[in-house]
């Protein structure tokens, strides 16, 4: 069977997204783990719908991605987003390894960066906006705890607009891992890798770019020359929503210690750490998280629009 036939057997593309793709209009993918596992209801649903609106306001069509009743979905209805928000952690967090089992069992799945990239590529969507990518966890030299997001970036042709890697991670090892697998990390108007809640870290990006148009041209050149794999477009959180470095680093250090003491690891570690950091910062980190996602959605829409014109 051809790939398209295989995809059609398991993948549903919403009418709006399908029409946009057919008419060569810009489309931006969005993940669903941030809805089910990122924050409580109803804030998660409000955030998800607002992110979609930010993409529309900047000239593109949003395609929130998830697995619903075993069907991979590119483009969700408001009711489906509402369901994911209400169900929260009852919805399975799904990465590459989990997809076949969620599909086979006919259950719901909230997609991570990795699985969102997979489904976006199946649907023909080239640009994806998220908060931050996963990466190499602190202490990975002992635990080998490395997010599947990084391998997906090495092999799947989707550009990921983010505020860098989540600052609960080992940013230095994450950048080294990406370099090893040939994944470019583009700093959007920055020379340093953003640290999610903070505008920059001590680690340099691969290259700095100043406009959505130059990023789009680089994407086109990469894939047109057969250089498969994704690209990280690291977009710093806006100045007014960035958190003081000392505050966030202190909260992260405490959260990491508590995770170690409680034996929390694997795919449970990121939701635990982000939730604990939110508690320790009095909710300020949640507000920053939401604003950086809005900022990434805006840039992703502009890059998708520029890419579609090439």
N, C-alpha and C positions, 0 to 999 in steps of 0.2 A: 504494500500500500504506500501511496505517496504521503509525504509528511503532512500536506494540507488535509488529506483525508483522515489521518490519525488525529490531527489536532481537532478537526470538526467533531470527531467522535466523543471527545472529552471537554472541549472548550466552547463556551458561549461568549460571544462578543455582543454587547448591548447594541440595539439599533442605532443609537446616537453615535457610538464609537465606530461601529461598522461603516456608517455613512461618512463620517469624517475621514476614515482611512481610505475609503473608496474614492473620495473627492480630493485626496492628497492634502487634507487640512492637518495642522499640527495637533498632536495628541500627547498628553503627559500621563504616565502611569503613576499610581499611588499605591502604597502598601496598606494592609489592613491589620497587621499586628499592633500598630500604634492605636488602632481603635479598640480592639479587644483586650490588649495587654498593656497599653500605654498610660491610660488614665481612667478615672471612674466615670460611670454614666451619671448624668447626661452630658457632661463636659466633653467626653470623647466624640459623641455624635455631633455636637455643635461644632467642634474643631474640624471634624472630617468634612462636613458640609461647607464650612467656611473655606477650607483649603481648596475644595473643588471650585468654589466661587472665585477665589483669587486667580485660579488658572483661567477661568472663563474671562475674567476682567482683563487678562493680559493676552488674549487672543488665541487661546488653545482650548481643546476639549479635554476634560478630565476623564481618566479611566481608573477608578479604584478597583483593585484586584483582590480576589479572595477565592476560596472554594466554598460553594454553597450546595449542600446536599450531594456532595461528590462531584459537582460540576465546576471546573475551573471557569472563573468569570473575569472578563475584562470589561469593566463598567458595571457598577452596582446601582440598583434603585435606592431611593431614600428609605424604603421599607427594609431592604437588605442591610443597609448601613445601620439603621436603628436596631435591627436584630443583633448584629455583631456587637453593638455598643451595650445593649442590655444583657446579653449572654456573658460578655466579658471573658474571664479566665476559663469559663466552661468551654469556650471555643479553642480547639487545639492550635497551638502555635506550629506552623508548618514551614519547614525548610526543604531543600532538595530531597533529602532522604525520606521524608515523610509523605511526599505528594502521592505516590502510587497507592499507599495504604488508606489515605483519606479519601481518595477517589474510589477505590475498591469498596470501602465500607459505606459510601454514600453519606458522609458526615460533613460538617462544616470545618473549615480551616482558615485561620488568619495567617496571611502570608508575610514572611520575613523579607528582607532585602533580596536574599538569594532566590526564593521561590517567586517573588514578584518579578524579578528579572527574567526568570524562565518563562513565565506566562506572558509577560510583555513581549518578549521576542517571538513567541508562538503567534501572538496576535498581530505582530508587525509594528510594534510601538518602540521607538528608538530612545526616548528620553523618559526618565523616571525621577520624581522628586521625593525625598524622604527627609527625616531629621538628621540622623547620622548612621554611617555604616557600622557593622560589627567589625571586629578585628581580633588581634592577639590579646588575650586577657593577661592581666598582671599575674605573674607567677607561672606563665605558660611553659617556662623552661623545666618546670617540674610536673605540671598537669597536662601539657599539650592541649590546653583549651584554646582553640582557634576557631573563630566563626567561619561557617561555610560561605559567608558573604564574599570572603576574599578569593576563594577558588572560583566562585561564580563570576566575579569580576574578571578573572583571568581567561574565561572561556566564552562568556555570553555577551553578545553584541548589543548592549544597552548602556547608555550613559547615565550615571547616577549623580544627581545634584544633591549635595548634602552639606551640613556644617562640619565637615571633616568626620573623623571617627569619634564615637562616643568617648567622652573624657574619663569614663570609668575604666578604660582599656589602657594597655601599654602602647602609647602612640609611636614611640620609637621603633619597637618591634613590628608594629603594624605597617609603618612606612617601608621598613626593610623587606617585609614579606611581599608587599605590593611591587616593590622594585624587582625582586627576584623573579616574579611571574610576569613582568613586563606590563604592569598596569600603570598608565600615566595618572598622576595626581596633579590636576590643574588647579592652581590657586587663582580664584576669580578676584582680581584686584588685590591680591595679597601674595607675598613671598613666603609666608609661613603657613603651615598646616593649621587651620582653625581647630580649636579644642572644644567643639560643641558649645558649651555654655560660655566659653571665653573666645575672644576673637582670634587669638593665635597661640601657638605653642612654640617650643624651641626648634621644631623640626621643619626643614625647608620642603617646599613642594617641588614637583618635577619641573614645572614651568608656570610662569605667571601670564594670565591673559586678561584683557581689559574689557572686552565686549562680547555679547552673545554671538555676534556674527563670526568673530575669530574662533570661538569655541566650536561653532557649527562647522566651520571649514576644516578644522582639525579632525572632527569626528568623521566628516565625509572622506577626507584623505586617508584616515586610518582604515576604515572599512572598505573603501574602494580599492585599496592596494592589498587587500586580503589579510590585513593584520587583525585577526579576530580577537575578541575580548572587549571588555567594557572600558570605561573611562570614569574616573572620579573627578567631578567638578566641585571643588571645596569652596564653599561660599560662606564667609564669616557672618555670624549673627550680627544684626544691626547694633551699633554702639549703645543705643539707649536701652537695649534689653540684655546686654552682656552682663555677666555676674563677676564680682571681684574674684580674682584668681585664688587668693588665700581662703576665702569663704568656701568656694566650691571644692578646692583641693582637700580642705579639712574634712568636709562632709563625705567626700569620696573615700578618703583614707579610713574613716570610721566605718563606712558601709562595707568596704572590702574586708576589714577585720571581722565584722559580724558575719559576713557570708562564709568566711573561712571557718569561724567558730561553729557555725550551724551546718557546715558541710554542704552548702549550696553551690552547685556547679552546673556545667552544661547549659542547656537552653533556659534553665530556670534562673541563671545568675543575672542576666541583663535586666529582666523585669524586677527582680528583687533589688538590685543595686539602684536602679533609677527610682523605684518607689521609696527606698530608704533615704536616698539623697533628697528627694522631695520633702520627706518628713523633717529631715535635719535642717533644711533651708527654709522651713516654714511655708512651703509651697512656691517659693520664688523660682525654683528650678523648673517647675511645671509651666509657669508663665513664660519663662525664657524658651523652653522647649517648643511651646506653641508658636511663639513669634518667629523662631528660626525656621520652623516648617513653613509658615506663611512666606517668609523671605525666599526660601528655596523654591517654593511653588511658582512664585513670580518669575524668578530667573529661569526655571525649567521651561516655562511657557514661552519665554522669549527665545531661548535656545532652540526649542522645538520649531518655532515659527521660522527662525533663520535657517535651520537645517532643511525644512520642507521646501524652501525656496531654491535650494542648490540643485 
